[in-house]
Amino acid sequence: MPSADTGLHVAVTEHIQDVGTAAPARTLIAYAAGSGDARAETVAENLPEALWKHRDDLGTSAPGPRADYERVNDPPGRRGTMPNGDPIDANSTFMSIRSFYRGDPDYERVWAHANGAASTVPVVRCHRFRMQAGIAVAMADYGFPFNE
């Protein structure tokens, strides 16, 4: 077993409301099922239920500010063609190769922030596929060992 890393430190710089707790929920479910720890089982049950309360018409998410939207003008530095047909070249930006985002209801607010026309950070509900899949699997995982 490796020795403790006594030089390791962490600082919390911000708090967000993200539904990314699906992976820890799955770990806790497995631990609770294997150990028989009743407290762990209760927490494992509550995590998927808490996630479920954040669902909307598109999936599960929580509104949150995304200051990194200012990077939508960053160039990727690659060449080729996106699956939707957008060309990738030396002049491409994050948004130029994702033209389908223009149809998103939050597009104008995010684009205004990215271009400096809006000083406030956009608060949006992101429905990332990996999170939606993780939440679905965590909810299914809970039912198997606990027969629910």
MARMI-92666 format. One record per atom (N, C-alpha, C): residue number from 1; chain; z, x, y. Coordinates in nm, 2 decimals, padded with zeros to 4 digits. Layout:
<torkes>
+-----+-------+--------+--------+--------+
:  nr : kette :     pz :     px :     py :
+-----+-------+--------+--------+--------+
: NUM :     A :      Z :      X :      Y :
...
+-----+-------+--------+--------+--------+
</torkes>
This chain:
<torkes>
+-----+-------+--------+--------+--------+
:  nr : kette :     pz :     px :     py :
+-----+-------+--------+--------+--------+
:   1 :     A :  00.00 :  00.08 : -00.12 :
:   1 :     A :  00.00 :  00.00 :  00.00 :
:   1 :     A :  00.00 :  00.09 :  00.12 :
:   2 :     A : -00.09 :  00.06 :  00.22 :
:   2 :     A : -00.09 :  00.14 :  00.34 :
:   2 :     A :  00.04 :  00.13 :  00.42 :
:   3 :     A :  00.07 :  00.23 :  00.50 :
:   3 :     A :  00.19 :  00.23 :  00.58 :
:   3 :     A :  00.16 :  00.14 :  00.70 :
:   4 :     A :  00.27 :  00.10 :  00.77 :
:   4 :     A :  00.26 :  00.01 :  00.88 :
:   4 :     A :  00.19 :  00.08 :  01.00 :
:   5 :     A :  00.11 :  00.01 :  01.07 :
:   5 :     A :  00.04 :  00.07 :  01.19 :
:   5 :     A :  00.13 :  00.04 :  01.31 :
:   6 :     A :  00.23 :  00.13 :  01.34 :
:   6 :     A :  00.32 :  00.11 :  01.44 :
:   6 :     A :  00.26 :  00.12 :  01.58 :
:   7 :     A :  00.14 :  00.18 :  01.59 :
:   7 :     A :  00.07 :  00.19 :  01.72 :
:   7 :     A : -00.01 :  00.07 :  01.76 :
:   8 :     A : -00.01 : -00.03 :  01.67 :
:   8 :     A : -00.10 : -00.15 :  01.69 :
:   8 :     A : -00.02 : -00.25 :  01.78 :
:   9 :     A : -00.09 : -00.29 :  01.88 :
:   9 :     A : -00.03 : -00.39 :  01.98 :
:   9 :     A : -00.14 : -00.49 :  02.01 :
:  10 :     A : -00.09 : -00.61 :  02.05 :
:  10 :     A : -00.19 : -00.71 :  02.10 :
:  10 :     A : -00.13 : -00.78 :  02.22 :
:  11 :     A : -00.22 : -00.83 :  02.30 :
:  11 :     A : -00.18 : -00.90 :  02.42 :
:  11 :     A : -00.27 : -01.03 :  02.42 :
:  12 :     A : -00.20 : -01.14 :  02.44 :
:  12 :     A : -00.27 : -01.27 :  02.45 :
:  12 :     A : -00.32 : -01.28 :  02.60 :
:  13 :     A : -00.45 : -01.29 :  02.62 :
:  13 :     A : -00.50 : -01.29 :  02.76 :
:  13 :     A : -00.54 : -01.43 :  02.80 :
:  14 :     A : -00.56 : -01.52 :  02.71 :
:  14 :     A : -00.59 : -01.66 :  02.74 :
:  14 :     A : -00.57 : -01.75 :  02.62 :
:  15 :     A : -00.55 : -01.88 :  02.65 :
:  15 :     A : -00.53 : -01.98 :  02.55 :
:  15 :     A : -00.65 : -02.08 :  02.55 :
:  16 :     A : -00.70 : -02.12 :  02.44 :
:  16 :     A : -00.81 : -02.21 :  02.43 :
:  16 :     A : -00.77 : -02.32 :  02.33 :
:  17 :     A : -00.84 : -02.43 :  02.34 :
:  17 :     A : -00.83 : -02.54 :  02.25 :
:  17 :     A : -00.96 : -02.53 :  02.16 :
:  18 :     A : -00.95 : -02.46 :  02.05 :
:  18 :     A : -01.07 : -02.44 :  01.96 :
:  18 :     A : -01.03 : -02.50 :  01.83 :
:  19 :     A : -01.13 : -02.56 :  01.76 :
:  19 :     A : -01.11 : -02.62 :  01.63 :
:  19 :     A : -01.13 : -02.51 :  01.52 :
:  20 :     A : -01.12 : -02.39 :  01.56 :
:  20 :     A : -01.14 : -02.28 :  01.46 :
:  20 :     A : -01.03 : -02.25 :  01.37 :
:  21 :     A : -00.94 : -02.34 :  01.36 :
:  21 :     A : -00.82 : -02.33 :  01.27 :
:  21 :     A : -00.86 : -02.37 :  01.12 :
:  22 :     A : -00.98 : -02.40 :  01.10 :
:  22 :     A : -01.02 : -02.44 :  00.96 :
:  22 :     A : -01.00 : -02.33 :  00.86 :
:  23 :     A : -01.03 : -02.21 :  00.89 :
:  23 :     A : -01.01 : -02.09 :  00.80 :
:  23 :     A : -00.87 : -02.07 :  00.77 :
:  24 :     A : -00.78 : -02.06 :  00.87 :
:  24 :     A : -00.64 : -02.05 :  00.83 :
:  24 :     A : -00.58 : -02.17 :  00.76 :
:  25 :     A : -00.64 : -02.29 :  00.78 :
:  25 :     A : -00.59 : -02.40 :  00.71 :
:  25 :     A : -00.62 : -02.39 :  00.56 :
:  26 :     A : -00.74 : -02.34 :  00.53 :
:  26 :     A : -00.78 : -02.32 :  00.39 :
:  26 :     A : -00.69 : -02.22 :  00.32 :
:  27 :     A : -00.66 : -02.11 :  00.40 :
:  27 :     A : -00.57 : -02.01 :  00.34 :
:  27 :     A : -00.43 : -02.07 :  00.31 :
:  28 :     A : -00.38 : -02.15 :  00.41 :
:  28 :     A : -00.25 : -02.21 :  00.39 :
:  28 :     A : -00.25 : -02.31 :  00.28 :
:  29 :     A : -00.36 : -02.38 :  00.26 :
:  29 :     A : -00.37 : -02.48 :  00.15 :
:  29 :     A : -00.36 : -02.41 :  00.02 :
:  30 :     A : -00.43 : -02.30 :  00.01 :
:  30 :     A : -00.43 : -02.22 : -00.12 :
:  30 :     A : -00.29 : -02.16 : -00.14 :
:  31 :     A : -00.23 : -02.11 : -00.04 :
:  31 :     A : -00.09 : -02.06 : -00.05 :
:  31 :     A :  00.01 : -02.17 : -00.10 :
:  32 :     A :  00.00 : -02.28 : -00.03 :
:  32 :     A :  00.09 : -02.40 : -00.06 :
:  32 :     A :  00.07 : -02.44 : -00.20 :
:  33 :     A : -00.05 : -02.45 : -00.25 :
:  33 :     A : -00.08 : -02.50 : -00.38 :
:  33 :     A : -00.03 : -02.40 : -00.48 :
:  34 :     A : -00.05 : -02.27 : -00.46 :
:  34 :     A : -00.01 : -02.17 : -00.55 :
:  34 :     A :  00.14 : -02.14 : -00.56 :
:  35 :     A :  00.21 : -02.15 : -00.44 :
:  35 :     A :  00.35 : -02.12 : -00.43 :
:  35 :     A :  00.44 : -02.24 : -00.46 :
:  36 :     A :  00.39 : -02.36 : -00.43 :
:  36 :     A :  00.48 : -02.48 : -00.44 :
:  36 :     A :  00.57 : -02.49 : -00.32 :
:  37 :     A :  00.54 : -02.41 : -00.22 :
:  37 :     A :  00.62 : -02.42 : -00.09 :
:  37 :     A :  00.60 : -02.55 : -00.02 :
:  38 :     A :  00.70 : -02.64 : -00.02 :
:  38 :     A :  00.68 : -02.77 :  00.04 :
:  38 :     A :  00.66 : -02.77 :  00.19 :
:  39 :     A :  00.72 : -02.67 :  00.26 :
:  39 :     A :  00.70 : -02.66 :  00.40 :
:  39 :     A :  00.55 : -02.62 :  00.43 :
:  40 :     A :  00.50 : -02.52 :  00.35 :
:  40 :     A :  00.36 : -02.48 :  00.37 :
:  40 :     A :  00.27 : -02.59 :  00.34 :
:  41 :     A :  00.30 : -02.68 :  00.24 :
:  41 :     A :  00.21 : -02.79 :  00.21 :
:  41 :     A :  00.21 : -02.89 :  00.32 :
:  42 :     A :  00.32 : -02.91 :  00.39 :
:  42 :     A :  00.33 : -03.01 :  00.50 :
:  42 :     A :  00.24 : -02.95 :  00.62 :
:  43 :     A :  00.25 : -02.83 :  00.65 :
:  43 :     A :  00.17 : -02.77 :  00.75 :
:  43 :     A :  00.03 : -02.77 :  00.71 :
:  44 :     A :  00.00 : -02.74 :  00.58 :
:  44 :     A : -00.14 : -02.74 :  00.54 :
:  44 :     A : -00.20 : -02.88 :  00.55 :
:  45 :     A : -00.12 : -02.98 :  00.53 :
:  45 :     A : -00.17 : -03.12 :  00.54 :
:  45 :     A : -00.19 : -03.16 :  00.69 :
:  46 :     A : -00.10 : -03.11 :  00.77 :
:  46 :     A : -00.11 : -03.15 :  00.91 :
:  46 :     A : -00.23 : -03.08 :  00.99 :
:  47 :     A : -00.27 : -02.96 :  00.95 :
:  47 :     A : -00.38 : -02.89 :  01.02 :
:  47 :     A : -00.51 : -02.97 :  01.01 :
:  48 :     A : -00.56 : -03.01 :  00.89 :
:  48 :     A : -00.68 : -03.09 :  00.88 :
:  48 :     A : -00.67 : -03.22 :  00.95 :
:  49 :     A : -00.55 : -03.29 :  00.95 :
:  49 :     A : -00.53 : -03.41 :  01.02 :
:  49 :     A : -00.53 : -03.39 :  01.17 :
:  50 :     A : -00.48 : -03.28 :  01.22 :
:  50 :     A : -00.49 : -03.26 :  01.36 :
:  50 :     A : -00.63 : -03.23 :  01.40 :
:  51 :     A : -00.71 : -03.16 :  01.32 :
:  51 :     A : -00.85 : -03.14 :  01.35 :
:  51 :     A : -00.92 : -03.27 :  01.35 :
:  52 :     A : -00.89 : -03.36 :  01.26 :
:  52 :     A : -00.96 : -03.49 :  01.25 :
:  52 :     A : -00.94 : -03.57 :  01.38 :
:  53 :     A : -00.83 : -03.55 :  01.45 :
:  53 :     A : -00.81 : -03.63 :  01.57 :
:  53 :     A : -00.90 : -03.58 :  01.68 :
:  54 :     A : -00.97 : -03.47 :  01.67 :
:  54 :     A : -01.05 : -03.41 :  01.77 :
:  54 :     A : -01.20 : -03.44 :  01.74 :
:  55 :     A : -01.23 : -03.55 :  01.66 :
:  55 :     A : -01.37 : -03.58 :  01.63 :
:  55 :     A : -01.43 : -03.66 :  01.74 :
:  56 :     A : -01.56 : -03.65 :  01.75 :
:  56 :     A : -01.64 : -03.74 :  01.84 :
:  56 :     A : -01.77 : -03.78 :  01.77 :
:  57 :     A : -01.86 : -03.83 :  01.84 :
:  57 :     A : -01.99 : -03.87 :  01.78 :
:  57 :     A : -02.07 : -03.76 :  01.71 :
:  58 :     A : -02.05 : -03.64 :  01.76 :
:  58 :     A : -02.12 : -03.52 :  01.71 :
:  58 :     A : -02.05 : -03.44 :  01.60 :
:  59 :     A : -01.92 : -03.46 :  01.59 :
:  59 :     A : -01.84 : -03.38 :  01.50 :
:  59 :     A : -01.70 : -03.36 :  01.54 :
:  60 :     A : -01.65 : -03.24 :  01.52 :
:  60 :     A : -01.51 : -03.21 :  01.56 :
:  60 :     A : -01.51 : -03.10 :  01.66 :
:  61 :     A : -01.45 : -03.12 :  01.77 :
:  61 :     A : -01.44 : -03.02 :  01.88 :
:  61 :     A : -01.33 : -03.05 :  01.97 :
:  62 :     A : -01.30 : -02.96 :  02.06 :
:  62 :     A : -01.21 : -02.98 :  02.17 :
:  62 :     A : -01.27 : -02.93 :  02.30 :
:  63 :     A : -01.25 : -02.99 :  02.41 :
:  63 :     A : -01.31 : -02.95 :  02.53 :
:  63 :     A : -01.24 : -02.82 :  02.57 :
:  64 :     A : -01.32 : -02.73 :  02.63 :
:  64 :     A : -01.26 : -02.60 :  02.67 :
:  64 :     A : -01.35 : -02.53 :  02.77 :
:  65 :     A : -01.30 : -02.45 :  02.86 :
:  65 :     A : -01.38 : -02.38 :  02.96 :
:  65 :     A : -01.44 : -02.26 :  02.88 :
:  66 :     A : -01.56 : -02.23 :  02.92 :
:  66 :     A : -01.63 : -02.11 :  02.86 :
:  66 :     A : -01.69 : -02.02 :  02.97 :
:  67 :     A : -01.61 : -01.93 :  03.02 :
:  67 :     A : -01.65 : -01.84 :  03.12 :
:  67 :     A : -01.77 : -01.75 :  03.08 :
:  68 :     A : -01.79 : -01.73 :  02.95 :
:  68 :     A : -01.89 : -01.65 :  02.90 :
:  68 :     A : -02.03 : -01.71 :  02.92 :
:  69 :     A : -02.04 : -01.84 :  02.96 :
:  69 :     A : -02.17 : -01.90 :  02.99 :
:  69 :     A : -02.24 : -01.82 :  03.10 :
:  70 :     A : -02.17 : -01.75 :  03.18 :
:  70 :     A : -02.24 : -01.67 :  03.28 :
:  70 :     A : -02.33 : -01.57 :  03.22 :
:  71 :     A : -02.32 : -01.54 :  03.09 :
:  71 :     A : -02.41 : -01.44 :  03.02 :
:  71 :     A : -02.54 : -01.50 :  02.97 :
:  72 :     A : -02.57 : -01.63 :  03.00 :
:  72 :     A : -02.69 : -01.69 :  02.94 :
:  72 :     A : -02.82 : -01.62 :  03.00 :
:  73 :     A : -02.80 : -01.54 :  03.10 :
:  73 :     A : -02.92 : -01.47 :  03.15 :
:  73 :     A : -02.93 : -01.33 :  03.09 :
:  74 :     A : -02.84 : -01.29 :  03.00 :
:  74 :     A : -02.84 : -01.16 :  02.94 :
:  74 :     A : -02.97 : -01.14 :  02.86 :
:  75 :     A : -03.04 : -01.03 :  02.87 :
:  75 :     A : -03.15 : -01.00 :  02.78 :
:  75 :     A : -03.11 : -00.95 :  02.64 :
:  76 :     A : -03.17 : -01.00 :  02.54 :
:  76 :     A : -03.13 : -00.95 :  02.40 :
:  76 :     A : -03.19 : -00.82 :  02.36 :
:  77 :     A : -03.30 : -00.78 :  02.43 :
:  77 :     A : -03.36 : -00.64 :  02.40 :
:  77 :     A : -03.43 : -00.64 :  02.26 :
:  78 :     A : -03.48 : -00.75 :  02.22 :
:  78 :     A : -03.56 : -00.76 :  02.09 :
:  78 :     A : -03.70 : -00.81 :  02.11 :
:  79 :     A : -03.78 : -00.81 :  02.01 :
:  79 :     A : -03.92 : -00.87 :  02.02 :
:  79 :     A : -03.94 : -00.95 :  01.90 :
:  80 :     A : -04.02 : -01.06 :  01.92 :
:  80 :     A : -04.06 : -01.15 :  01.81 :
:  80 :     A : -04.08 : -01.29 :  01.86 :
:  81 :     A : -04.06 : -01.38 :  01.77 :
:  81 :     A : -04.07 : -01.52 :  01.80 :
:  81 :     A : -03.95 : -01.60 :  01.74 :
:  82 :     A : -03.89 : -01.68 :  01.82 :
:  82 :     A : -03.79 : -01.77 :  01.76 :
:  82 :     A : -03.85 : -01.88 :  01.67 :
:  83 :     A : -03.77 : -01.94 :  01.58 :
:  83 :     A : -03.82 : -02.04 :  01.50 :
:  83 :     A : -03.88 : -02.16 :  01.57 :
:  84 :     A : -03.83 : -02.18 :  01.70 :
:  84 :     A : -03.88 : -02.29 :  01.77 :
:  84 :     A : -04.01 : -02.26 :  01.85 :
:  85 :     A : -04.06 : -02.13 :  01.83 :
:  85 :     A : -04.18 : -02.09 :  01.90 :
:  85 :     A : -04.16 : -02.01 :  02.03 :
:  86 :     A : -04.04 : -02.00 :  02.08 :
:  86 :     A : -04.01 : -01.93 :  02.20 :
:  86 :     A : -04.04 : -01.78 :  02.18 :
:  87 :     A : -04.12 : -01.71 :  02.26 :
:  87 :     A : -04.14 : -01.57 :  02.24 :
:  87 :     A : -04.02 : -01.48 :  02.28 :
:  88 :     A : -04.00 : -01.38 :  02.21 :
:  88 :     A : -03.89 : -01.28 :  02.24 :
:  88 :     A : -03.96 : -01.15 :  02.29 :
:  89 :     A : -03.94 : -01.11 :  02.41 :
:  89 :     A : -04.00 : -00.99 :  02.46 :
:  89 :     A : -03.91 : -00.92 :  02.56 :
:  90 :     A : -03.95 : -00.82 :  02.63 :
:  90 :     A : -03.87 : -00.74 :  02.72 :
:  90 :     A : -03.82 : -00.83 :  02.83 :
:  91 :     A : -03.88 : -00.94 :  02.87 :
:  91 :     A : -03.83 : -01.03 :  02.97 :
:  91 :     A : -03.75 : -01.15 :  02.93 :
:  92 :     A : -03.72 : -01.15 :  02.80 :
:  92 :     A : -03.65 : -01.27 :  02.74 :
:  92 :     A : -03.50 : -01.26 :  02.78 :
:  93 :     A : -03.45 : -01.38 :  02.80 :
:  93 :     A : -03.30 : -01.40 :  02.82 :
:  93 :     A : -03.25 : -01.49 :  02.71 :
:  94 :     A : -03.12 : -01.50 :  02.71 :
:  94 :     A : -03.06 : -01.59 :  02.61 :
:  94 :     A : -03.12 : -01.73 :  02.62 :
:  95 :     A : -03.13 : -01.78 :  02.74 :
:  95 :     A : -03.19 : -01.92 :  02.76 :
:  95 :     A : -03.34 : -01.92 :  02.74 :
:  96 :     A : -03.41 : -01.82 :  02.77 :
:  96 :     A : -03.56 : -01.83 :  02.76 :
:  96 :     A : -03.60 : -01.84 :  02.61 :
:  97 :     A : -03.52 : -01.79 :  02.52 :
:  97 :     A : -03.55 : -01.80 :  02.38 :
:  97 :     A : -03.48 : -01.92 :  02.31 :
:  98 :     A : -03.42 : -02.00 :  02.39 :
:  98 :     A : -03.35 : -02.12 :  02.34 :
:  98 :     A : -03.38 : -02.24 :  02.43 :
:  99 :     A : -03.51 : -02.26 :  02.44 :
:  99 :     A : -03.56 : -02.37 :  02.53 :
:  99 :     A : -03.50 : -02.51 :  02.49 :
: 100 :     A : -03.47 : -02.52 :  02.37 :
: 100 :     A : -03.41 : -02.65 :  02.32 :
: 100 :     A : -03.28 : -02.69 :  02.39 :
: 101 :     A : -03.21 : -02.59 :  02.45 :
: 101 :     A : -03.09 : -02.62 :  02.52 :
: 101 :     A : -03.11 : -02.70 :  02.64 :
: 102 :     A : -03.23 : -02.70 :  02.70 :
: 102 :     A : -03.26 : -02.77 :  02.82 :
: 102 :     A : -03.24 : -02.92 :  02.80 :
: 103 :     A : -03.25 : -02.97 :  02.68 :
: 103 :     A : -03.23 : -03.11 :  02.65 :
: 103 :     A : -03.08 : -03.15 :  02.63 :
: 104 :     A : -02.99 : -03.05 :  02.63 :
: 104 :     A : -02.85 : -03.07 :  02.61 :
: 104 :     A : -02.79 : -03.14 :  02.74 :
: 105 :     A : -02.71 : -03.24 :  02.72 :
: 105 :     A : -02.65 : -03.31 :  02.84 :
: 105 :     A : -02.57 : -03.21 :  02.93 :
: 106 :     A : -02.51 : -03.10 :  02.88 :
: 106 :     A : -02.44 : -03.01 :  02.96 :
: 106 :     A : -02.52 : -02.90 :  03.02 :
: 107 :     A : -02.65 : -02.90 :  02.99 :
: 107 :     A : -02.74 : -02.79 :  03.04 :
: 107 :     A : -02.73 : -02.76 :  03.19 :
: 108 :     A : -02.74 : -02.86 :  03.27 :
: 108 :     A : -02.74 : -02.84 :  03.41 :
: 108 :     A : -02.61 : -02.78 :  03.46 :
: 109 :     A : -02.50 : -02.82 :  03.41 :
: 109 :     A : -02.37 : -02.76 :  03.46 :
: 109 :     A : -02.36 : -02.62 :  03.41 :
: 110 :     A : -02.40 : -02.59 :  03.29 :
: 110 :     A : -02.39 : -02.45 :  03.24 :
: 110 :     A : -02.48 : -02.36 :  03.32 :
: 111 :     A : -02.61 : -02.41 :  03.34 :
: 111 :     A : -02.71 : -02.33 :  03.41 :
: 111 :     A : -02.67 : -02.30 :  03.55 :
: 112 :     A : -02.61 : -02.40 :  03.62 :
: 112 :     A : -02.56 : -02.39 :  03.76 :
: 112 :     A : -02.45 : -02.28 :  03.76 :
: 113 :     A : -02.36 : -02.28 :  03.66 :
: 113 :     A : -02.26 : -02.17 :  03.66 :
: 113 :     A : -02.32 : -02.04 :  03.63 :
: 114 :     A : -02.41 : -02.03 :  03.54 :
: 114 :     A : -02.48 : -01.90 :  03.50 :
: 114 :     A : -02.55 : -01.84 :  03.62 :
: 115 :     A : -02.61 : -01.93 :  03.71 :
: 115 :     A : -02.68 : -01.88 :  03.83 :
: 115 :     A : -02.60 : -01.86 :  03.95 :
: 116 :     A : -02.47 : -01.89 :  03.94 :
: 116 :     A : -02.38 : -01.87 :  04.05 :
: 116 :     A : -02.38 : -01.99 :  04.15 :
: 117 :     A : -02.45 : -02.10 :  04.11 :
: 117 :     A : -02.45 : -02.22 :  04.20 :
: 117 :     A : -02.33 : -02.30 :  04.18 :
: 118 :     A : -02.25 : -02.28 :  04.08 :
: 118 :     A : -02.12 : -02.36 :  04.06 :
: 118 :     A : -02.01 : -02.26 :  04.03 :
: 119 :     A : -01.91 : -02.26 :  04.11 :
: 119 :     A : -01.80 : -02.17 :  04.10 :
: 119 :     A : -01.70 : -02.20 :  03.99 :
: 120 :     A : -01.70 : -02.32 :  03.95 :
: 120 :     A : -01.61 : -02.36 :  03.84 :
: 120 :     A : -01.67 : -02.33 :  03.70 :
: 121 :     A : -01.58 : -02.29 :  03.61 :
: 121 :     A : -01.63 : -02.26 :  03.48 :
: 121 :     A : -01.65 : -02.40 :  03.41 :
: 122 :     A : -01.76 : -02.42 :  03.34 :
: 122 :     A : -01.79 : -02.54 :  03.27 :
: 122 :     A : -01.69 : -02.57 :  03.16 :
: 123 :     A : -01.65 : -02.69 :  03.15 :
: 123 :     A : -01.56 : -02.73 :  03.03 :
: 123 :     A : -01.65 : -02.82 :  02.95 :
: 124 :     A : -01.68 : -02.78 :  02.83 :
: 124 :     A : -01.77 : -02.85 :  02.74 :
: 124 :     A : -01.70 : -02.86 :  02.60 :
: 125 :     A : -01.76 : -02.95 :  02.52 :
: 125 :     A : -01.72 : -02.96 :  02.38 :
: 125 :     A : -01.83 : -02.90 :  02.29 :
: 126 :     A : -01.80 : -02.78 :  02.23 :
: 126 :     A : -01.89 : -02.71 :  02.15 :
: 126 :     A : -01.88 : -02.76 :  02.00 :
: 127 :     A : -01.99 : -02.79 :  01.94 :
: 127 :     A : -01.99 : -02.83 :  01.80 :
: 127 :     A : -02.06 : -02.73 :  01.72 :
: 128 :     A : -02.00 : -02.62 :  01.69 :
: 128 :     A : -02.06 : -02.51 :  01.62 :
: 128 :     A : -02.07 : -02.54 :  01.47 :
: 129 :     A : -02.18 : -02.52 :  01.41 :
: 129 :     A : -02.21 : -02.55 :  01.27 :
: 129 :     A : -02.10 : -02.49 :  01.18 :
: 130 :     A : -02.07 : -02.36 :  01.20 :
: 130 :     A : -01.97 : -02.29 :  01.12 :
: 130 :     A : -01.84 : -02.36 :  01.12 :
: 131 :     A : -01.80 : -02.41 :  01.24 :
: 131 :     A : -01.67 : -02.48 :  01.25 :
: 131 :     A : -01.68 : -02.62 :  01.18 :
: 132 :     A : -01.79 : -02.69 :  01.20 :
: 132 :     A : -01.80 : -02.82 :  01.14 :
: 132 :     A : -01.79 : -02.80 :  00.99 :
: 133 :     A : -01.86 : -02.70 :  00.93 :
: 133 :     A : -01.86 : -02.68 :  00.79 :
: 133 :     A : -01.72 : -02.64 :  00.74 :
: 134 :     A : -01.66 : -02.55 :  00.82 :
: 134 :     A : -01.52 : -02.50 :  00.78 :
: 134 :     A : -01.42 : -02.62 :  00.78 :
: 135 :     A : -01.43 : -02.71 :  00.88 :
: 135 :     A : -01.34 : -02.82 :  00.88 :
: 135 :     A : -01.37 : -02.91 :  00.76 :
: 136 :     A : -01.49 : -02.94 :  00.73 :
: 136 :     A : -01.52 : -03.03 :  00.62 :
: 136 :     A : -01.47 : -02.97 :  00.49 :
: 137 :     A : -01.49 : -02.84 :  00.47 :
: 137 :     A : -01.44 : -02.77 :  00.35 :
: 137 :     A : -01.28 : -02.77 :  00.34 :
: 138 :     A : -01.22 : -02.75 :  00.46 :
: 138 :     A : -01.07 : -02.75 :  00.46 :
: 138 :     A : -01.02 : -02.89 :  00.42 :
: 139 :     A : -01.09 : -02.99 :  00.47 :
: 139 :     A : -01.04 : -03.13 :  00.44 :
: 139 :     A : -01.06 : -03.15 :  00.29 :
: 140 :     A : -01.17 : -03.11 :  00.23 :
: 140 :     A : -01.19 : -03.12 :  00.09 :
: 140 :     A : -01.10 : -03.04 :  00.01 :
: 141 :     A : -01.07 : -02.92 :  00.06 :
: 141 :     A : -00.98 : -02.83 : -00.01 :
: 141 :     A : -00.84 : -02.89 : -00.03 :
: 142 :     A : -00.80 : -02.96 :  00.07 :
: 142 :     A : -00.66 : -03.02 :  00.07 :
: 142 :     A : -00.65 : -03.12 : -00.05 :
: 143 :     A : -00.76 : -03.19 : -00.07 :
: 143 :     A : -00.75 : -03.30 : -00.17 :
: 143 :     A : -00.75 : -03.24 : -00.31 :
: 144 :     A : -00.80 : -03.13 : -00.34 :
: 144 :     A : -00.81 : -03.08 : -00.48 :
: 144 :     A : -00.67 : -03.04 : -00.53 :
: 145 :     A : -00.59 : -02.95 : -00.47 :
: 145 :     A : -00.47 : -02.91 : -00.54 :
: 145 :     A : -00.36 : -03.02 : -00.53 :
: 146 :     A : -00.37 : -03.11 : -00.43 :
: 146 :     A : -00.26 : -03.20 : -00.40 :
: 146 :     A : -00.31 : -03.34 : -00.45 :
: 147 :     A : -00.42 : -03.36 : -00.51 :
: 147 :     A : -00.47 : -03.48 : -00.56 :
: 147 :     A : -00.47 : -03.60 : -00.46 :
: 148 :     A : -00.52 : -03.57 : -00.34 :
: 148 :     A : -00.52 : -03.67 : -00.24 :
: 148 :     A : -00.67 : -03.70 : -00.19 :
+-----+-------+--------+--------+--------+
</torkes>
